[in-house]
Amino acid sequence: MTISDGKPDKQRRYRAYFVLMNASLAALVYSLLELLVDRLTGFDPQDHMSPLVTVIYYTPLVVLMFFVPMFLICAKFMRDEYAEQLWRRTSVVLAYATAALPLIIFILAWVWYFATGDTKAEQVHWSLRWLSDKVQWGDALIVVWIGYMMAFVVIFQFLRWRDSR
């Protein structure tokens, strides 16, 4: 292989695809753990950081959670045959999830709501507050976008893991 035929360059791009996907998954896991710790203990690391440190600390997470998955979904030139096959399988699973998950979430939330019997908004448990809160369309769009990007990464990595077994 020589550099003139482009194969080392292609191999580097193909490997970079999986490295970036792994980094996106790591950022997702870290963010979910941070959110879980905040919900369970009330400790939020941002409360103990200056605004400049917060920006420096969270910028890589934002890039890895928002922009890298969006780029990887669109970057066909970085995928080899296996990654392309995984991408297609992930898209099919994501289409099923997009169709079924909202209904499942609403059913489970309303079952929980009726089981707990809380009817006053200020008494509603934090896990159900989103049902009664007024949400701006921009906030809803960002949450759906994040959810879609992260669902793609998780499904892709799960299928990749399952193939390796």
Buried (B, 14 or more C-beta within 10 A) or exposed (E): EEEEEEEEEBEEBBEEBBEBBEBBBEBBEEBEEBEEEBEEEEEEEEEEBEEEEBEEEBEEBEBBBBEBBBBBBEBEEBBBEEBEEBBEBBEEBBEEBEEEEEEEEEEEBEEBBEEEEBEEEEEBEEEBEEBEEEEEEEEEEEEEEBEBBBBBBBBBBEBBEEEEE
